[in-house]
Structures are given as structure tokens and as C-alpha cells.
Amino acid sequence: MARRIVHLSHGAGGGAGRAARRAHRAAREAGALSAFAFAEGTPADETELRLHATPAEDAAEAALAGALHAGLQWGAIPAARRGEAGTLLSIAHPGLALERHGLIAAAEVLHLHWTSWLVPPATLRAWLGAGRAVVWTLHDLWPMTGGCHYPGACEQWRSACLACPQIADSWSIVPNAFAEKRAAWSAPGPVIVAPSAWMAGCASKSAVLGRCRIEAIPNAIETEVFAPPPDRAALRAALGLGPADLLLVAGAHDNREARKGGALLAEALARLHADGSLAAALPRGARVVLAGFGRACLPAPEGIPTLAFGEVEDDTVLAGILGAADLAVIPSREDNYPNIALEALACGTPCLATPVGGLPELVREGTSGLVAAAAEAGAIAEALLRFARHHHGDAALRAGAREQVEAENALPVIGARLAALYDSLAPAAAPRSDAAAAARALRAFARAPVPAAARPDAAFLRFPLNHLLRQEAGAAADAFAAAPPAPAVVLALHVRHAHHGAHAGPWQFLRHLPEGLRAEILATPLGTALAGDRAGAYRGWSRLLGAPQFGEQANAWLAEAEALIACAAAPPAILHAIDGEFALPLLARIPAAHLGAGQRPRLVATFHQPPALLGGMLDRAALARLDAVIVLCEAQRAALARHVHPARLHLIPHGVDTRFFTPGPRAPGPGFRLLCVGHWLRDHATAFAALALLREAGLAASLRLVTPHPPATLPEGVTVATGLDDAALREAYRDADALLLPLTDATANNAILEAMACGRPVVATDVGGVAEATQGAARLVRPGDGRALAEAVLALAADPAAVAALGRAARARAEALDWRSVAEAHAALYRALIEGAA
């Protein structure tokens, strides 16, 4: 008798839903008693089941479900999106109480697909904890990220999603979701199926899935449906195409998704139409025609006739469109194993793909299609022209496309691989069924109610997201909070500054702490927005405590209250205020008797401001109660030695992400290009004076100012850029001949370290801790001396060898300050404090 398998996906449509249905059909082809269950869509046959979702039975849970769906998923998240939304960002909640469905309870293997709003993390954790066999096919990266389905250039999923570049996340939605996933399905984890080697590699590098068993099994395709049309010439004629016309086809479930690259294809075709090269490559009188399908029309390139088919729901119709085409174009910026490529190849239509994700594995150069050199309009245009000149009408290429899919993706082929996987997981002694009984059971459960489930884990309900949910759902936000997890070894409070990207900020070392020093992070947006009407009261209370600076950051009051609650329940070993200027006046004053087990965590604070500013920001009463004070430079140590015993003072330098900020190609450009980054304690007037002197000396110098707060008046030769993401900032460093950064004061400096990590020479001011940080790998001059800055730049401009040598020295110094080394220094301090040796 065969094994009972249930495939689960939120919907039966879209790319993931279609791939899930095919996996289900492949399993049945191999003899499994497979069912396909989903929350949205229409069953295709008697082996599929649309789950009968009902409202949550408890009124409070129903209120929280509404807040999660309307207030968070379709309210706060879209409102916080940055720039063009390249892809969906979703949370897991609310899901369905799947553990109450009899068909799912009886399955020997649960095979998950696209699970947002379907499988609650707590449910998956319970299945895994009970030893159930769970397989999860990765149709995108969502299972290993804090919410995005495709992360772009961001790789935080490899350590921890703490500062999402896709949304302005003042509520910590993404960090909390990441923490919930990590707790729910990292150990023990499901068996991961990756349709591509690329996706398997991502999973193996993931902080969430890296310890799971990972198998690479491609997606399946119905080769009897998606097949070369026997009447292809007649079908093309019916579509209004001549034998020599070049029919391109492109499309996706939703063409508005920027990552699918519709705009790149439109630009590539517009270029080819403008210069006439594509038309010239075809026989006289032949046309280039673009066929498109999917939700929303593809961008229409001017001068190119189009065939718009809209949303094609009938696979036989879609197979006809694909089979009639000469070339399927997949211009994705990001992708995994897209259905259109697999479907087109099965129809004997070669593909042109970009070299992203799993596409180069599916589309093979010269065998089943062409691969563009890059996911760029110019590269796509070049590949289109190459196809028109060398492969239009290439019968061997069409045959190769079909043969590849028959050998690697046909239902029997994938079914056999899935069956072997299921056999390795499901217990041999499990009660077995037969096809007739399984069909009766499926019909019996056709209308079984499945209530909504809105019980996020404690990790998801951490501060400050819990405040948003209380606003949306009232007391219901607290009614179903799961029991808190085991206390973290380190509880870190940090203030989120808007100008810190995903790879900057003093908390980055927390990603790299060793396994035994698990850290939980409470992130607080700078300012008073979370406090609302209570901000004035907090300012008053801060004055009573003798810590007026703390009161100016009313959000910090709320974070400290959350930390106090955590310490009262189960204190961590270490409580570290990453931004000591804005934390600990409350916790430092609370008697240990009021905390869990009468124990106070070891209190640590890091201070970032230079002595001239730090003096007015210190809460000396709280300072006296700290177990360790971390400074970034010797000037701070000297200033704080008047208030803190030297044994409690520890110098741990600021760090930099040298795996992200790396040397790279420099875009061509005129003159000597200088870059100045940031606004805090920057001396823009001296930078402008130096630039004027350089230009007077005959150097064709320019200065690019990257800052959220540019000066009102800009001299000639200065341009301003604001709102750069991390990747754009890295390119700005690489494109500069040197970083020019005059400062009025400093302890450490992100811009200096990032430029050094990119191998760029630095010319800066010798103030504060700059000389300690750079260790001779930068040119430093006296504060306020524009002429000295200009002379240092002129010396570099005249000596390319010196520029190269300084860039190498800068990179070497930055590598010594990588966040991993900084994490090791913090870990050593934490251990010493825990052991009582500090």
C-alpha cells in the first residue's frame, strides 16, 4: 500500500501554487496517495481540496487575526515600503489551525510549499517536535528571511535580519519575524527541497535552514500538456504571424513585480528597435512581435507590435502560446526556477534568460537557449540579437529544449525522486491505506472547518511590534502571547538610526556572537514617535531621575520598560545597552530584589559620543552601577576614568562589514572624484574650502556629498545624493578616487571604515579616535585646515602608486576591524562578566 502525502500551499495559483500542484501530481505518478490542500484556488480534480477556512472561534483571537491581516500585512507593511516594491514582503500570520484538520493529521508526510498565511510557525514547530515527517520545497527565500521573498543584494538572512532595506521598519516587524522562524524551524528542521542548486546553496548558508537536510529536486512539468504543438505553423498563422516573424513571449503571474524584469525587456527591445539591428537580422519583411501574458500588461516597447493574452488559466491555451513562440524571454532580476521557462522548454521553445538564481541551471547556453551576460537591458539586447542572427529557426535548439525537460522534469522522473525522499522519512510501520479509501477520506473532509489561527510566538510579539498590535487589536494582542522562550544569554538594547543601513550601526557584532551566547535584541527607533502623547511625561520623569537626555528619547522609555519586564520574569546573564547614551537609567536603579530570582543581569553599556558631547549626556548615578563600560577610543577612556573604575572600562573598537564593503570595479568618469559621507560632526565648510583650493591648483576635482542633511548653499563642483541604499553607497565608495572627510570630532566613523574596506584612500581630520581606527592607513591633517586637506589630495592625485598602496593598507586595516573580530572581543568580555572575572 502507498504512503499518504499531503501537499500544502496557501494558493493553487501563482508560480508556487502551480509548482506545488505538479509536485502533487508527480507524487501520485509514483504511486503515492497524495492530496493537495490549499486555502485559495479551485480544485482541479478529486485529489485536491480547498480548505474550508472559518473565523477564529475566540473573539480576542479573531480581533488579533484582523489586526495581523489588515493592520499589519496590508496596512503597516505597505505603508513602510521603500521605493519600488520589487517583490512581496509577508508575515506568517494569521494562518489556519491545520492541526485540527483530519486529513492533515492522518498524513505520513506533510509537504509544504508557499506557506504565508497558512501554516503558523507554532504549528510547524509542534509537528517537528512530535517527529512528523515534514518536507518543504523552497519556491523563494521567504522561509529563511524576515519576510521578503527575494532579498535583492541583502544577505542578512545569512546571520540575522535586523535592518530591512525593503521597509522602514520602526516596529521591528522583520527582526521579530526572523526570530520567530529561527525558533520554529531551524532545529529540528524540515527536510528542504530546493528546485535549483542555487536555492540549495542559499539554504545551506542560511541562519534558519543551514542545519536542515537539503535535497536538490527540480520542479516537475506535465510533458503531455506542455509539448510542441503538432500544428505550429497553422497556429502561428491563426495568430497573424508569418513564417519568418520572430515571436517573443514573456510573462509572469504578476508583471508588476519589478524583479521579473519586464521593464528591462522593454528597454532592450526599444534599443534594438531604435537602431534597427534586430529587424536587420531577420529576413526582409519579417517582424518582431512580443506576446505577453499574466496579471497586468507587460511594458509596451514603442514600435514593437504586441499580443496581450492577459491571465491565461487554461494550460492547453498557454502551451499553444508558448509552443508558437520562437523564443521565451525571462528577463528576471531575481528568480529561482520560474514556471515559464520550464513550460516553454517543454513546448520545445528555447529560452533567453538572465544569469540570476537558478535560471542558468534551467536554461543552458547553446543547448536549450541563451543566457544573457547580465540582468541588464544592454545584455538582454545583445542576447536577443545573437538569437536572431544565429538561432532563429534553429530546430536543434528546439529539440534540445524538449529533450532536456523530458529527461529531467517529467512527472515520472520527479515522482520517483520524491518517492525515494518520502520513503527515507516516513516510518515503515505507519498504517497504510489504498487509493479507494484515500479518495473516500478526501471527500469526507471536503467541508471540514479550519479556524483561523492568530497565536504568534513570543519572539514575534516582542517590542516594539507588540505596541503596534495593541493599537490595532487592544488587549487581544496580549491574550494569546505564547510563553516566553528561554532567557537569552544577552539582552541587547539598541537605538535604530534612520541613516544606518543593513550593514552599518554599532549593533552589527551581535550577528556574529558564538552559539553559546545567544542574543535577543530590542530595537528602538530614535525619537518619541512610539511614546505618542506620553512623551512629555517621560521627559518630566527623566528630569526627576537626573537623566534629562534620556527623556528626549521617549521611545527608549518603552524599550527599557520591556527589558525590565523580561528581567523580572527571567533575567538574561548580560543586559547590554548598545547605545549607552540613551539607556539604563531605570534598570540600573531597580533593586535586584524586584527582578527574577532576585538576580540582576550584568549591566553593560557602550558609549559612542566624543568627550565634549558625552559629558552632558551621562547619567552618573546609572554609570556607577554598570558592571562594564565599553568605549571606542582612548579619548573616551580618559574622560570616563573620572567616573568609572579603570577595571570596568573596556576599549572595543568599532567595526565594519568587510564581506559587504569590498573593493570593486570603478565606473569611468572625468577628473578626480572625491566623496564625503554623513552629517554628524562633519565639517562641510572645510571640505568646500579644500575643493576650491584643488580647483584653483588646476585639478579637475569634484565632490559628491552623501548626506541626509546637505548644506543650504553648495559651491561649484559639489553634488548631493540622499537616500542611498547599502549597495548604492558601496558603489559610491568604489567610484571615488578618495574619501574626503573633515570632522569636528569623532570616536569611530562608519564612513572612514567603509571606504577603507572598499580599498579607497581616506583623507580626513586627525580628531578623536580617527588615528586609532586608521592606524596609519589614512592621510590625516589638522582640524579645520582646508589647505592641508587640499595638499594631501594633490599628493595622491599626482602619485597613482601611492593611491594603490594606501588603498591596500586601508583594506588590510579594515579587515582587522571586521565585525566578526569585534564580536569575539565582546564575547570574551561577556564570558568574563558571567564568570565574575571582570
Secondary structure, DSSP 4 states (H G I P E B T S, - for coil): -BPEEEEEEEESSHHHHHHHHHHHHHHHHTT-EEEEEEEES--SSTTEEE-EEE--SSHHHHHHHHIIIIIIIIIIHHHHB-SS--S-B----SEE-GGG-HHHHH-SEEEE---TTTS-HHHHHHHHHTT-EEEEE-SSSGGGSSSBSS-TT--GGGT---S-SSB--TT-HHHHHHHHHHHHHSSS-PEEEESSHHHHHHHHH-TTTTTS-EEE-PPPB-TTTS---TTHHHHHHHTT--TT-EEEEEEEEETT-GGG-HHHHHHHHHHHHHH-HHHHTSPTT--EEEEEEEESPPP--TT--EEE------HHHHHHHHHH-SEEEE--SS-SS-HHHHHHHHTT--EEE-SSTTHHHHS-BTTTEEE-SSSSHHHHHHHHHHHHHHTTT-HHHHHHHHHHHHHHTBHHHHHHHHHHHHHHHS-TTS--B-HHHHHHHHHHTTT-EEEEE----TTTT-TTHHHHHHHHHTTHHHHTPPPPPSPPSEEEEEEEPTT--TT-STTGGGGG--TTS-EEEEEEESSSTTTGGGHHHHHHHHHHHT-HHHHT-HHHHHHHHHHHHHHHHS--SEEEESSGGGS-TTTTTS-GGGSGGG-PPEEEEE--S-HHHHTTT--HHHHTT-SEEEESSHHHHHHHTTTS-GGGEEE----B-TTTS---PPPP-SSEEEEEE--TTB-HHHHHHHHHHHHHTT--EEEEEE-SS--S---TTEEEE-S--HHHHHHHHHH-SEEEE-BS--S--HHHHHHHHTT--EEEE--TTHHHHHTTSSEEE-TT-HHHHHHHHHHHHT-HHHHHHHHHHHHHHHHHTBHHHHHHHHHHHHHHHHHT--
